[in-house]
Amino acid sequence: MRKTYTIGILLVIALLVLGACGPAPTPEETSTQTEDMVAELQSRITALEEELASKEATIQALQEEIREKQSKIEELESTLLEKPPEVIPTTTEANVLRVIDGDTIEVDINGITYKVRYIGIDAPELNDEGCEFSALAQEATRCNSQLVRGKTILLEKDVSEIDQYGRLLRYVYVDDIFVNAELVRQGLAWAKAYEPDTKYQDYLEEMEAKAKQAEIGIWSIPPAPPTGVEIIDIFYDGLIPYVESDEYVEITNLGDQPQDLAGWVLMDISEGYPSFTFPSYILAPGESIRVYTNEYHPEWGGFSFEYGRAIWNNSVPDTAALYDSQCREVSRRSY
């Protein structure tokens, strides 16, 4: 009796469950539902494709705008590059406004101010310290001023237009005087070739030879007695970018006697600066020291120009000269 009752209850529950689930869909109904889902998905895909196409069009428009602007930039840059600098004739007149030193002046050419560096010579610099060259620099400046100050001069170009400092490179003439050569002739400047501007270099060296023979100006300073101290190396291409603070000049005592370097001067005579004056230091026979551009190395004596940028030119050789405490040249070296 109890078993029959239980079976009845189970049958009732099964019927209720089947009634709640409803009838199973027919194949036709299932196909219709699938088609509806596919249609909805296709509609969404189409909408996304349209949205993507719209964004791609925007991107293409932006890319085209970028290309147009880049083209305009390149056109402007090309115009700037192709625009020739103001042309100054090979020979031109100029009015001297100021004498800067023995080989540099400031002039007016057609209302524009230029600095002019004399070609083929190098005069002592006004900032030379601790040496008779300081007095010679003043004398070179005085002589240059006497020759050209306030006058109309003729400038002649060789090959180069300007130097690395933007100064015009020129031969200078006034009242039929070749000023570059006159300063050399009076012993107030060295004849120095600066490639490729060497048109009159032979003549300038001839004037230098005459000044040497006459022992005037620069050449009036007697040579130093043999000391054995020599510049043996110039490390001119430093490894530190831009400033090359690790450049150095190496000096060695090749003699058999110690030398006190107090008051000795090491100088870049190609530019006339900078210079380094030694403190008291006994350089033993066979010993080497170095003077760095802007570094300190105690193992090499601890000497430095304390100069904030490169000293020794990498493209055009410079010359280092060493003078004793009486301004007599002891050694010089180029590279």
BAKE-860872 format. One record per residue (C-alpha): residue number from 1; residue in one letter; z, y, x. Coordinates in nm, 4 decimals. Each point is the difference from the previous one (the first is absolute). Layout:
<pts>
  pos  code         Z         Y         X
  NUM     a         Z         Y         X
...
</pts>
This chain:
<pts>
  pos  code         Z         Y         X
    1     m    0.0000    0.0000    0.0000
    2     r    0.0948    0.2403    0.2759
    3     k   -0.3136   -0.0967    0.1970
    4     t   -0.2272    0.0757   -0.2966
    5     y    0.1694    0.3366   -0.0467
    6     t   -0.0528    0.0961    0.3628
    7     i   -0.3704   -0.0905   -0.0101
    8     g   -0.0405    0.2185   -0.3084
    9     i    0.1533    0.2977    0.1700
   10     l   -0.2292   -0.0436    0.2993
   11     l   -0.3054   -0.0150   -0.2278
   12     v    0.1051    0.3223   -0.1728
   13     i    0.0451    0.1766    0.3369
   14     a   -0.3381   -0.1196    0.1206
   15     l   -0.1706    0.1286   -0.3130
   16     l    0.1724    0.3407    0.0435
   17     v   -0.1095    0.0224    0.3595
   18     l   -0.3575   -0.0915   -0.0813
   19     g   -0.0028    0.2538   -0.2768
   20     a    0.1266    0.2749    0.2350
   21     c   -0.2639   -0.0753    0.2637
   22     g   -0.2796    0.0294   -0.2507
   23     p   -0.3205   -0.1828    0.0075
   24     a   -0.1819   -0.0471    0.3330
   25     p   -0.2968    0.2420    0.0489
   26     t   -0.3446   -0.1341   -0.0519
   27     p   -0.2544   -0.0026    0.2865
   28     e   -0.1845    0.2886   -0.1657
   29     e    0.3181    0.2105   -0.0067
   30     t    0.0715   -0.0763    0.3658
   31     s   -0.3549    0.1053    0.1010
   32     t    0.0343    0.3290   -0.1889
   33     q    0.3322    0.0818    0.1716
   34     t   -0.1514   -0.0697    0.3443
   35     e   -0.2970    0.2207   -0.0702
   36     d    0.2315    0.2819   -0.1060
   37     m    0.1987   -0.0305    0.3245
   38     v   -0.3189   -0.0037    0.2110
   39     a   -0.1301    0.3044   -0.1843
   40     e    0.3270    0.1852    0.0593
   41     l   -0.0051   -0.0880    0.3715
   42     q   -0.3631    0.1079    0.0332
   43     s    0.0842    0.3277   -0.1667
   44     r    0.2832    0.0600    0.2457
   45     i   -0.2238   -0.0945    0.2954
   46     t   -0.2668    0.2410   -0.1240
   47     a    0.2577    0.2784   -0.0273
   48     l    0.1257   -0.0701    0.3526
   49     e   -0.3557   -0.0055    0.1362
   50     e   -0.0727    0.3343   -0.1661
   51     e    0.3208    0.1442    0.1441
   52     l   -0.0891   -0.1380    0.3468
   53     a   -0.3536    0.1396   -0.0245
   54     s    0.1432    0.3387   -0.0893
   55     k    0.2335   -0.0066    0.3001
   56     e   -0.2789   -0.1172    0.2292
   57     a   -0.2116    0.2909   -0.1176
   58     t    0.2899    0.2322    0.0785
   59     i    0.0404   -0.1555    0.3446
   60     q   -0.3727    0.0319    0.0677
   61     a    0.0093    0.3632   -0.1058
   62     l    0.2939    0.0648    0.2325
   63     q   -0.1741   -0.1815    0.2849
   64     e   -0.3112    0.2074   -0.0559
   65     e    0.2082    0.3171    0.0032
   66     i    0.1639   -0.1110    0.3249
   67     r   -0.3401   -0.0683    0.1547
   68     e   -0.1266    0.3420   -0.1054
   69     k    0.3046    0.1740    0.1453
   70     q   -0.0249   -0.2045    0.3189
   71     s   -0.3638    0.0959    0.0265
   72     k    0.0919    0.3677   -0.0385
   73     i    0.2701   -0.0365    0.2672
   74     e   -0.2471   -0.1616    0.2403
   75     e   -0.2509    0.2725   -0.0756
   76     l    0.2574    0.2686    0.0757
   77     e    0.1103   -0.1768    0.3185
   78     s   -0.3621   -0.0316    0.1069
   79     t   -0.0474    0.3696   -0.0593
   80     l    0.3056    0.0781    0.2102
   81     l   -0.1143   -0.2272    0.2815
   82     e   -0.3523    0.1321   -0.0028
   83     k    0.1072    0.3625   -0.0104
   84     p   -0.0617    0.1213    0.3549
   85     p    0.2740    0.1939    0.1805
   86     e   -0.0657    0.3626    0.0627
   87     v   -0.2628    0.0001    0.2701
   88     i    0.0686    0.2107    0.3066
   89     p   -0.3072    0.0552    0.2197
   90     t   -0.0142   -0.1531    0.3472
   91     t    0.0542    0.3487    0.1380
   92     t    0.1719    0.2664   -0.2020
   93     e    0.1887    0.3240    0.0452
   94     a    0.3688    0.0230   -0.0833
   95     n    0.2712    0.2643    0.0105
   96     v    0.3127   -0.0983    0.1907
   97     l    0.3111    0.0453   -0.2133
   98     r    0.2612   -0.1568    0.2255
   99     v    0.0392   -0.1692    0.3371
  100     i    0.2211   -0.3054   -0.0429
  101     d    0.0123   -0.1236    0.3608
  102     g   -0.2225   -0.0541    0.3024
  103     d   -0.2584   -0.2118   -0.1791
  104     t    0.0424    0.0717   -0.3716
  105     i   -0.0771    0.3060   -0.2107
  106     e   -0.0234    0.0968   -0.3651
  107     v   -0.3202    0.1643   -0.1222
  108     d   -0.1668    0.1405   -0.3083
  109     i   -0.3459   -0.1297   -0.0918
  110     n   -0.1507    0.1590   -0.3088
  111     g    0.3404    0.0715   -0.1492
  112     i    0.1430   -0.3477    0.0685
  113     t    0.2715   -0.0604    0.2589
  114     y   -0.0390   -0.2878    0.2467
  115     k    0.1892   -0.1253    0.3014
  116     v   -0.2236   -0.0639    0.3004
  117     r    0.0789   -0.2425    0.2834
  118     y   -0.1953    0.0614    0.3204
  119     i   -0.2157   -0.2990    0.1000
  120     g    0.0192   -0.1661    0.3417
  121     i    0.3223    0.1552    0.1251
  122     d    0.3747   -0.0397   -0.0387
  123     a    0.2418    0.2829    0.0758
  124     p    0.3751   -0.0449    0.0593
  125     e    0.1972    0.0158   -0.3237
  126     l    0.2448    0.2755   -0.0832
  127     n    0.2654   -0.2575   -0.0899
  128     d   -0.0026   -0.1578    0.3472
  129     e    0.3617   -0.0042    0.1151
  130     g    0.1783   -0.0233    0.3324
  131     c   -0.3123    0.0574    0.2070
  132     e   -0.2178    0.2708    0.1487
  133     f   -0.2626   -0.1018   -0.2552
  134     s    0.1933    0.2065   -0.2519
  135     a   -0.0779    0.3146    0.1991
  136     l   -0.3606   -0.1130    0.0469
  137     a   -0.0303   -0.0567   -0.3756
  138     q    0.1082    0.3566   -0.0617
  139     e   -0.2453    0.1232    0.2611
  140     a   -0.2834   -0.2044   -0.1591
  141     t    0.0855    0.1470   -0.3401
  142     r    0.0095    0.3504    0.1457
  143     c   -0.3370   -0.0466    0.1702
  144     n   -0.1569   -0.1482   -0.3136
  145     s    0.1352    0.2906   -0.2020
  146     q   -0.1368    0.2512    0.2483
  147     l   -0.3434   -0.1619   -0.0248
  148     v   -0.0390   -0.0380   -0.3781
  149     r    0.2752    0.1635   -0.2066
  150     g   -0.1378    0.2307   -0.2692
  151     k   -0.3575   -0.0556    0.1120
  152     t   -0.3135   -0.1429   -0.1574
  153     i   -0.0828   -0.3207    0.1794
  154     l   -0.2775   -0.2592   -0.0081
  155     l    0.0939   -0.3594   -0.0809
  156     e   -0.2200   -0.2910    0.1059
  157     k    0.0350   -0.3496   -0.1460
  158     d   -0.0649   -0.3117    0.2079
  159     v    0.0044   -0.3262   -0.2020
  160     s    0.3267   -0.0084   -0.1940
  161     e    0.0804    0.2524   -0.2715
  162     i    0.3796   -0.0280   -0.0017
  163     d    0.2804   -0.1914    0.1713
  164     q    0.2683   -0.2159   -0.1589
  165     y    0.2030    0.3114   -0.0852
  166     g   -0.2851    0.1702   -0.1852
  167     r   -0.0718    0.2543    0.2738
  168     l   -0.3581    0.0981    0.0743
  169     l   -0.1128   -0.1316    0.3386
  170     r   -0.2012    0.2679    0.1794
  171     y   -0.1136    0.1562    0.3242
  172     v    0.0935    0.3680   -0.0040
  173     y   -0.1912    0.2977    0.1407
  174     v    0.0929    0.3666    0.0154
  175     d   -0.1763    0.2824    0.1868
  176     d   -0.2181   -0.2562    0.1815
  177     i    0.3089   -0.1877    0.1201
  178     f    0.0264   -0.3761   -0.0625
  179     v    0.3687    0.0055   -0.0918
  180     n    0.0620   -0.3770    0.0319
  181     a   -0.1344    0.0022    0.3554
  182     e    0.1754    0.3246    0.0944
  183     l    0.3426   -0.1435   -0.0826
  184     v   -0.0767   -0.3057    0.2154
  185     r   -0.1355    0.2177    0.2813
  186     q    0.3257    0.1963    0.0101
  187     g    0.2031   -0.3211    0.0208
  188     l    0.1508    0.0578   -0.3457
  189     a   -0.1459   -0.3124   -0.1603
  190     w   -0.1078   -0.3461    0.1001
  191     a   -0.3602   -0.1120   -0.0543
  192     k    0.0383   -0.2927   -0.2392
  193     a   -0.2761   -0.1973   -0.1681
  194     y    0.0440   -0.0730   -0.3693
  195     e   -0.2783   -0.2359   -0.1000
  196     p   -0.2566    0.0552   -0.1434
  197     d    0.0235    0.3753    0.0659
  198     t   -0.0982    0.0116    0.3674
  199     k   -0.3047    0.2272    0.0110
  200     y    0.1426    0.2258    0.2735
  201     q    0.2492   -0.2404    0.1558
  202     d   -0.1697   -0.0072    0.3397
  203     y    0.0153    0.3786    0.0202
  204     l    0.3649    0.0077   -0.1088
  205     e    0.0902   -0.2565    0.2660
  206     e   -0.1838    0.2097    0.2569
  207     m    0.2196    0.2967   -0.0980
  208     e    0.3079   -0.2222    0.0281
  209     a   -0.1004   -0.1075    0.3496
  210     k   -0.0232    0.3668    0.1040
  211     a    0.3462    0.0719   -0.1436
  212     k    0.1426   -0.2992    0.1869
  213     q   -0.1579    0.1161    0.3237
  214     a    0.1445    0.3467   -0.0514
  215     e    0.3391   -0.1503   -0.0907
  216     i    0.0498    0.2378   -0.2898
  217     g    0.1800   -0.0399   -0.3315
  218     i    0.0647   -0.3623   -0.0804
  219     w   -0.1220   -0.0971    0.3452
  220     s    0.2442    0.2276    0.1820
  221     i    0.2836   -0.2487   -0.0567
  222     p    0.0241   -0.2142    0.3149
  223     p   -0.0252   -0.3772   -0.0383
  224     a    0.3177   -0.2019    0.0037
  225     p    0.0865   -0.1981    0.3136
  226     p   -0.0504   -0.3758   -0.0362
  227     t    0.2829   -0.1548   -0.2000
  228     g   -0.1351   -0.3399   -0.0980
  229     v    0.0745    0.0792   -0.3652
  230     e   -0.3042   -0.0643   -0.2150
  231     i   -0.1039   -0.0260   -0.3649
  232     i   -0.1181   -0.3601   -0.0184
  233     d   -0.0700   -0.0443   -0.3711
  234     i   -0.0465    0.1852   -0.3309
  235     f    0.0518   -0.2157   -0.3078
  236     y   -0.2026    0.2256   -0.2287
  237     d   -0.0695   -0.2174   -0.3063
  238     g    0.3427   -0.0465   -0.1539
  239     l    0.0818   -0.2733   -0.2485
  240     i    0.1993    0.2239   -0.2359
  241     p   -0.2461    0.1259   -0.2654
  242     y   -0.0940    0.3689   -0.0040
  243     v    0.2783    0.1374    0.2227
  244     e   -0.0376   -0.2552    0.2829
  245     s    0.3532    0.0721    0.1158
  246     d   -0.0159   -0.3030    0.2314
  247     e   -0.2642    0.1564    0.2297
  248     y    0.1259    0.0495    0.3534
  249     v   -0.0829    0.1141    0.3524
  250     e    0.1251   -0.2327    0.2732
  251     i    0.1030    0.1454    0.3358
  252     t    0.0804   -0.2088    0.3089
  253     n    0.1449    0.0825    0.3387
  254     l   -0.2440   -0.1753    0.2343
  255     g    0.1612    0.1561    0.3047
  256     d    0.2896   -0.1164    0.2155
  257     q    0.2349    0.2895   -0.0747
  258     p    0.1965    0.0819   -0.3191
  259     q   -0.1142    0.3135   -0.1827
  260     d    0.2124    0.2336   -0.2097
  261     l   -0.2118    0.0970   -0.3028
  262     a    0.2186    0.2940   -0.1059
  263     g   -0.2260    0.2800   -0.1251
  264     w   -0.3185   -0.2061    0.0268
  265     v   -0.2451    0.0521   -0.2867
  266     l   -0.2301   -0.2508   -0.1720
  267     m   -0.2728    0.1631   -0.2073
  268     d   -0.3105   -0.0783   -0.2036
  269     i   -0.2276    0.2434    0.1824
  270     s   -0.2948   -0.0761   -0.2279
  271     e    0.1687    0.1887   -0.2811
  272     g    0.2536    0.1891    0.2098
  273     y    0.2867   -0.1459   -0.2031
  274     p    0.2402   -0.1571   -0.0480
  275     s    0.1940   -0.0099    0.3236
  276     f    0.3130   -0.1866    0.1043
  277     t    0.2435    0.1311    0.2609
  278     f    0.2050   -0.2676    0.1728
  279     p    0.3767    0.0255    0.0347
  280     s    0.1548   -0.1108    0.3257
  281     y   -0.1079   -0.3595    0.0521
  282     i   -0.0321   -0.1934    0.3249
  283     l   -0.3148   -0.2126   -0.0067
  284     a    0.0550   -0.2837    0.2425
  285     p   -0.2830   -0.1499    0.2073
  286     g   -0.1930   -0.2497   -0.2110
  287     e    0.1642    0.1203   -0.3227
  288     s   -0.2054    0.0875   -0.3089
  289     i    0.0936    0.2275   -0.2891
  290     r   -0.1755    0.0917   -0.3218
  291     v   -0.0139    0.3193   -0.2029
  292     y   -0.0603   -0.0938   -0.3630
  293     t   -0.1566    0.2224   -0.2634
  294     n    0.2959   -0.0256   -0.2375
  295     e    0.2063   -0.3074    0.0824
  296     y    0.2953   -0.0726    0.2305
  297     h    0.0094   -0.3062    0.2234
  298     p    0.3016    0.0001    0.2349
  299     e   -0.1494   -0.2899    0.1934
  300     w   -0.2825    0.2392    0.1020
  301     g    0.2212    0.3002    0.0745
  302     g    0.0451    0.1269   -0.3594
  303     f   -0.2548    0.2833    0.0237
  304     s   -0.1932    0.1413   -0.2969
  305     f   -0.2228    0.2979   -0.0791
  306     e    0.1703    0.0014   -0.3428
  307     y   -0.3400    0.0850   -0.1458
  308     g   -0.0577   -0.0651   -0.3701
  309     r   -0.3612   -0.1154    0.0214
  310     a   -0.2359   -0.1808    0.2366
  311     i   -0.0549    0.1730    0.3355
  312     w   -0.2655   -0.2056    0.1753
  313     n   -0.3450    0.0120   -0.1605
  314     n   -0.1469   -0.3406   -0.0876
  315     s   -0.3660    0.1082   -0.0079
  316     v   -0.0318    0.2681    0.2700
  317     p    0.1982   -0.0739    0.3193
  318     d    0.2871    0.2356    0.0796
  319     t    0.1515    0.0654    0.3418
  320     a    0.3670   -0.0140    0.0911
  321     a    0.1257    0.1962    0.3001
  322     l    0.3344   -0.0165    0.1799
  323     y    0.1370    0.3063    0.1825
  324     d    0.3016    0.0289    0.2258
  325     s    0.2727    0.2595   -0.0465
  326     q   -0.2096    0.2578    0.1898
  327     c   -0.2976   -0.0517   -0.2365
  328     r   -0.2007   -0.1861    0.2617
  329     e   -0.2187   -0.2765   -0.1380
  330     v    0.1309   -0.3423    0.1008
  331     s   -0.2266   -0.2301   -0.1998
  332     r   -0.2495   -0.0005   -0.2828
  333     r   -0.1651   -0.2762   -0.2016
  334     s   -0.2512   -0.0345   -0.2808
  335     y   -0.1220   -0.3119   -0.1815
</pts>
